[in-house]
Structure formats: structure tokens, C-alpha cells
């Protein structure tokens, strides 16, 4: 399998060692050890809101260290234009449409998530890894 895009929720579960999902995400990533995982600037943005709000520099630093483990994907104009299409056609929220569009633009083999809304319009690209 090629590149896998990680949705923000999975990165948050991993970084914050979520009681219910953190270990499950870590195991899923470990099972795909030879596969590169990718994130976008939007993932970074969404992940950092909580630690910044809480004034938690230790968690913020942990996120930056985790981000360095993933392939960074850019979000050029075509990503935003495609996201508009996805929003209009499938009723996705803007962040969801941007995640999906970014994964499509960079020809990722999968978009891993815990959000069933992302499966709309993804043509099988988005996969809720907890199902």
C-alpha cells in the first residue's frame, strides 16, 4: 500500500493517548509499518487548538515531534477548489472536504479516519479504521 493520509482525530488520539482509541490507532499504524503516513497543514492546525487553549506547552511539543514522523502534504489552490466541489455535492463540512480533497490531490491510497462523514464522496478512499 502507498501513502495513507491521517485525519486529525487519529493524530489527536495518538498524541493524547486517548483512553479508548489511542492504543487502537497505534496498533493500526504498527500493522502498516512499511507504509508511509501523511498529514496536511490542516491536521496540524486542528491538532494544536486543544493544547494551545489549555496552555499546555508539553503537549504542544509532543504534537510537533509526532508531526515530524509523517509525510507533510501541501494544500495548493486545487485542493481548495476540489473541496468546494465536495462540499457542494456531498454536503461535507469544510474541514472534512479539505481533508478528503488533500488526500485525493496527493493520490493517497487511503484516508484513515474515525468519522463516517468522510466516506461520503470518497469513492472508497476514506476508511473508518474502527469498523
C-alpha positions in Angstrom: 0.0 0.0 0.0 1.2 3.5 -0.7 0.7 6.7 1.2 -2.1 6.9 3.9 -3.5 10.3 4.9 -4.4 10.5 8.6 -7.4 12.5 9.7 -6.8 14.9 12.6 -8.9 12.8 15.0 -6.5 9.9 14.7 -3.4 12.1 15.3 -5.2 13.6 18.4 -6.0 10.1 19.7 -2.4 9.1 19.3 -0.7 12.2 20.7 -3.1 12.5 23.7 -3.1 8.7 24.3 -6.9 8.7 24.2 -8.2 6.1 26.6 -10.5 4.3 24.1 -8.8 5.0 20.8 -5.2 5.8 21.3 -3.9 2.3 21.5 -6.1 1.2 18.6 -4.6 3.8 16.3 -1.1 3.0 17.4 -1.7 -0.7 16.6 -3.2 0.0 13.2 -0.2 2.1 12.3 2.1 -0.6 13.6 0.4 -3.2 11.4 1.1 -1.0 8.4 4.7 -0.3 9.4 6.1 -0.2 5.9 3.5 2.3 4.7 4.2 6.0 4.9 1.6 8.1 6.6 0.9 11.7 5.7 -0.7 14.8 7.2 -1.6 18.2 6.0 -1.3 21.7 7.5 -5.0 21.4 8.3 -4.3 18.4 10.5 -1.6 20.3 12.3 -4.0 23.3 12.8 -6.8 21.1 14.2 -4.5 19.2 16.5 -2.8 22.2 18.1 -6.1 24.0 19.1 -6.6 22.0 22.3 -3.1 22.3 23.7 -2.9 26.0 22.9 -6.3 26.6 24.5 -5.2 24.7 27.6 -1.8 26.4 27.7 -0.1 23.0 27.6 3.4 23.5 26.0 4.4 19.9 26.8 1.6 18.5 24.7 2.2 21.1 22.0 5.8 19.9 21.8 4.7 16.3 21.7 2.5 17.1 18.7 5.4 18.8 16.9 7.5 15.7 17.5 4.7 13.5 16.2 4.2 15.7 13.1 7.8 15.1 12.2 7.1 11.3 11.8 4.6 11.9 8.9 5.0 13.0 5.3 3.9 16.6 5.0 1.4 17.3 2.2 0.9 20.7 0.8 -2.5 22.2 0.2 -2.3 24.2 -3.1 -5.3 26.0 -4.7 -6.6 22.9 -6.5 -7.2 21.3 -3.1 -9.5 24.1 -2.0 -11.3 24.1 -5.4 -11.9 20.4 -5.2 -13.0 20.8 -1.5 -15.7 23.3 -2.7 -16.9 20.6 -5.2 -17.0 18.0 -2.4 -18.9 20.4 -0.1 -21.5 21.2 -2.8 -22.0 17.7 -4.0 -21.9 15.7 -0.8 -22.7 18.2 2.0 -19.4 17.8 3.7 -18.2 20.3 6.3 -15.3 22.4 5.1 -12.6 20.7 7.2 -13.8 17.2 6.0 -13.9 18.3 2.4 -10.4 19.7 2.7 -9.0 16.5 4.2 -10.6 14.4 1.5 -9.5 16.7 -1.2 -5.9 16.8 0.0 -5.8 13.0 0.1 -7.2 12.8 -3.4 -4.9 15.6 -4.7 -1.8 13.7 -3.5 -3.1 10.4 -4.7 -3.1 8.8 -1.3 -4.2 5.2 -1.3 -6.4 5.7 1.8 -7.6 8.3 4.2 -7.8 6.8 7.7 -10.4 8.4 10.0 -12.9 7.7 12.8 -15.5 9.9 11.0 -18.1 8.2 8.8 -19.0 11.5 7.2 -15.7 11.4 5.2 -16.8 8.3 3.4 -19.3 10.4 1.5 -17.9 11.2 -1.9 -14.6 9.5 -1.2 -15.2 6.5 -3.6 -13.7 4.2 -1.0 -10.7 6.3 -0.2 -11.8 7.3 3.3 -12.0 4.4 5.8 -13.1 4.4 9.4 -10.4 2.2 10.9 -12.6 1.4 13.9 -15.2 -0.5 11.8 
